[in-house]
Amino acid sequence: MKPDPASAYVLDQQAIRRAFNRASGHYDASAVLQVEVGTRLLQRLDLVSIDPALILDAGCGTGQAIRPLLRRYRGSSVIALDLSEGMLRQARKRRRWFRSASPVCADASGLPLRDGSVDLIFSNLMLQWCSDLDAVLAEFRRVLRTGGLLSFTTFGPDTLRELRDAWREADGHVHVSRFLDMHDIGDALVRAGLAEPVLDVDYFCLTYDSVTDLMRDLRAIGASNAAGGRNRSLTGPGRLRTVASAYEKHRREDRLPATWEVVFGFAWGGTSRSGVAGSRETRVPVGNIGRRGPGQG
């Protein structure tokens, strides 16, 4: 089979918005992985010394991270930004603490924020839904003050590798997004002018009784196929049986695994302390992240 052209993986932002709007009402019940990854990203903030006044939660979803961010950084304010109006409606239901956060419905590639206005950007599993990573990172760089911190997670190329392989045996359409390698993300951070990127990878595995259960879980969290090369017609039962049969080769201990490769990243607003432009060093143990106080460039 010929490799899919790059255009087949261009994401349809309107399809993404619709999928997350549909999923918003029941997202929290199924977002086990998203909560766990977000918790670990919050824990990694222990490694940096910052005192942010204004935090941007980019891709806030139903607002799961806002309360722990406000608890961690007392006296701070949070801008809760998401592409999906439905997700923000769910976030507003957390009214007891949401008074300290401002909801904004916008695309991350065009942030409605002033230059240099944000001290901390927290973005959990949002970047993989962006069609133009360079544009989003350039916006992050623009709104981040010098010495401010970008902290994020996104999915790497091994994510859902079992499902991708199974679909390849069923048809020639794109069914799983193409996720960027950690080193490509590091290069993009440097191109955007973000300083001293530090990236690290972790793997998670969820298990299921059947492929149907996995697909149902993906729909429940809004992770629908939004690639340009997706099949626009209904998938017949024959192809679904082919996918289910192909997936069976991965079954272990009577369960089907679904692999998720998660990239954790940090980068700083402003120029590198070393003053060396265009550094391509991206794989650094997360424990080596430097500690900066407020205002350090």
N, C-alpha and C positions, 0 to 999 in steps of 0.2 A: 504493500500500500504506500502511495506517495505521501510524504509529509504534508501536513496541513499548511497552507500559506499563512503568513503572519496576519493577514486581514481577517482570517477566520476566527482569530482570538480577540479582535477588537470588541470591547464591551459596550453593550447598549445601556446607557445610563437610565433611560426611561424604563426599560425592562427591570433594571435593578431596583429603581424606586417603587415600581408596582409590586415587585416580589416582597420587598420589606414592608410595604404598607399592608399587604395581605397577611404577612406573618406576625405583625406587631402585637396582635391581641394574645397570641399564645407563645410568643418568642421565649419568654423567661422560663417556661416549663421545659423547653428542649435545649436551651443554650448552655449545656453543662460544660462543654469544652471552652466556650467563650468566657464563661465566668472563671474557670480555672486559670486560663491564660492571663486574663485581666488581673487576677489576684497575684500571679507571679510577677507581672510587670510592676504592679504596685510595690511588691516586696523589693524589687530591684532598685526602686527609688531610695531605699535605705542606704545605698552605696554612694549617693551623691548628697552634698550639702547645699541645699537651695532653700530659699524662703520666698516663694512666689506670691505676688499680690494678685495676679490675674492668670488663670489657668484656662486653656482651651482644651476641652474634651472633644476631639475631632472624630466623628463617627460614634457618637455617644450611645446610639441604640436606645434602649429603654431606660438609660440613665443609671445602670448598675454601678458604675465607678464613681459617680458624683459624690455620694455620701462618704465613702472612704477617702476621697481626695480632700473633701472639706474637713474631715476629722484629722487627717494627717497634717494639713496646712491651715491651721486655725487663723481666721481673719482674712483668708483669701476669698476671691470670687471666681466662679466657674462660668464659662460660656459653653453651653451644651449644644453642639452643632451636629446635625445629621441631615442626610439627603431626603430622608423619609418623614413626611408629616405624621404618619401613623406611629412611628417610633417615638417621636417627640410627644405625641398625645399620651402615650403610655408613661413616658418619663414625667410628665406633669402630674400624674397620679401620685407620685411620691412627694406630696405637697408639704409634708412636715419639714423637709429639708430643702425642697426645690426652690424655696424663696431666696436662697442664697445663690441660685444659678439662673442664668439667662438663656432661654432656648432660642436657637437660631436654625432655621431650615435653609440650607444652602449646600452647594457643591463645593467640595474642598479645593477644587482648582480655581475657585474665584471667591476667596474669603472676604466677607463684608466687614473687615477689620482694618484699623489703622496700622501703618508701618511701625514696627518696633513696639507694639503695645502689649505683647504677651510674654510672660515670664516662663511658663511651662506649657508645652503641648504634650498631651497624653492621648495616644491614638491606639486603641486596641482592636486589631483585626479589621481595619478599614481599608488600608492601602491596596489590598488585593482587588478591591472593587473599583479602583480608579483606572480610567482608560489611559490617562497620561500621567505617569508617575513623576516625570520631570516637572510638569506644570504644578502638581500638588506640592512637591518639595520646594519649588521656587516660592510658592505662596507661604509655606511654613517659614522659610527663611525670611521672607519680607515682613511677616507679622511678629517674628520672634525678636526680642531685644538682643543686643550684643551681650553674650554671657548667659542668655536664656537657654533652656534645655528642651530638646525634642526627645521624647521617649515613645517607642512604638513597638507593635508586633504586626507581623503579616505572615502569610503562608508561603512556604518554599516549594520547590518543584516536585518533591516526593509526596506532596499532599494528595490524598485519594488516588494513589498510584494503582491500587487494585481495581478500583472502579473504572479508571481510565483504560486500563488494559482489557477489562472485560467488555467495555463498549466497543473497542477496536475490532473485536471479533464479530460484532453485530452489524455495524454499518460504518460509513465513511464520514459521518458528521462529528462535529466537536461536541462533546458532552461534559467535559471537565475543563475548567479554565487552565491556561498556561501560567503557572506561578513563577516569579523571578527567583533566580539564584541569589544567595546572600551576597556574593561578590558583585553582581550586577546592581543590587540595591546600594551597596557601599559606593560604587562608582557614581550612581545617581545622586547620592548625598553630597559627594565632593563636587559634582557638576553644579549643584544648586548653591554652593558656597557655604554649606554647613560644615562646621569644623570638627576634627578629631572623631570621626565616626567609630563607634564600637559596636560590633555585631556578634551575635552568638546564636546558635541553633539548638533547639530541643525538639524531641519527637514525642508524640502522643499517639496512643492507639485505642480506639473505641471498638467494641465488638458487638455483633448483631446476630440474631437468629437467621436472618435472611436479607437478601439485597433489597427486597421491598421495604423492610424496616429501615435500612440505611437511607433509601430515597425518601421515605416519609419523614425521617428526621431532618434531612437537608431542606425539604420544602418547609418544614415547621419553623426553621430559623431564617427563612428567606434566601437560602443558598440555591436559588434556581439557576439554570443555565442561561446566561445572558450573552454568550459569545456570538459574534456575527455569523459564525459557521454552524450554529445550532440547527437542528431539524425543526422547521416551522410547522410541520404537520404532526398529527397524533402518532405516538409510537405504538405499533401493533403488538399484540400478545406474543407473536412469534419472535420478534426481536427481543422482547423482555425475557422470554425463556432462554434465548441465546446468551444474554447477559448473565442471567442467573446461573446457567450451566458453566460459563467461563469463569465466573467468580468462585465457583466451588473448589477450584484448585488451591485457593488460599485458605480454605477452612482448616482451623486448628482447634483441637479439643472441643469439637462440635460448635464452634463459633466462627463467624466471618469477621476478619479484622478490617478496619479502615484506618489507614495511616494518615497522620497530620504532621507535617513538618512546619514548625513555627520558628520564624526568625525574630529575635529580640534585638532592638537597636536603640542606641543613644547617639545624639550628636548635639553640638553646641551652636548657638547663634553667634555670628561674628567670625573673625579670622582665627586661624589656628595659633595657639601660643608659640608653636615652633616657627611660625611664619613661612612654612614650606607649602607652597600652593600645589594642588594637584596630587597630593599624596594618595596612593592607592592601597594603603595598608588598612584592611578592614576586619581581619579575624583576630580579635584580641579577647582573652579571657575576661568575662564580665566582671570578675573580682578586681581587675586592674583599672576599672573606671576611676578617673581622678575625682577628687573632692574639690568643689569650687564653692566659694562663698558668694553672696549676692554682689553683682556688679563686676565680677572678674571676667575678663575677656579671654 
